[in-house]
Amino acid sequence: MSHSRASTTPPPRIQALVVSMLPITALSQPMEPPGGAGDLLSEALFLKLGFSFMIGLAVGFALKVAFKIALLMIGVVLIALFALQYHGFIIIDWAGIEPHYDSIAHGIRTTGAAFLDFAAHNLSSAASFFAGLAIGLKF
């Protein structure tokens, strides 16, 4: 008597045993692929992760949108300035602008560090806030 291994389907008795061991909720609800937006915005997430995480998520998402808008506006202005300079309508002293840029960048760095310090000391869980901030910046 030879047994063929061509069929990979288990016998019906084993299938019934496996199905009986599955939780009922897994059978009654359609499954979403892992890592989808449904996982990130489920009510279980909001209840388990806490207030600090939700604040971090909101701040991270808002910063991401604000950065995109600011970079778009700065890019449009710079393209316009380059075009005006190229066509000879204006002359820009780029070396004179550099110290102003450096002072603005230092001010943004200082303000950002002060905000992160404030968040770390005034929220109940700084780790949850920073995790939410990271996910908000990525989401």
C-alpha positions, 0 to 999 in steps of 0.5 A: 500500500503506497501513500501519496503525499501529493495532497496537502489538505489534512483529513476532515477530522483534523480540519474540524479539530483545528477549527474547533480550537479557533476563537469564535471571534476569529471565525465571525469577523473578517480579518484585515491584513496586519499593519493596516490603518485599521490596526493603528486607529482601532479603539483598543489602541486608544484604550491601551496606550494612554493619553501621552501616546495619543498626544504624541501621535497628534503632535507628530502628525501635525508636525509632519503636515506643517513641515510639508506645507512649510517646505513646499512654501519655502521651495516655491519662494526659492524657485521664484528667487532663483528664476528672478535672479537668473533673468537679471531682475534681482541680485541676491547676496547669498553669503549675506543670507547665510548668517540669518539662516544660521540664527533661525536654525539655532532658534528652531533647535532651541525651541524644539529642545525646550518643547521636548523637555517640557513634554518629557517633564509634564506628561505622565509617560514621556516614553509613550509620548515619544513613541506616539510622536515617532508614529505620528511623524511616520503615519 
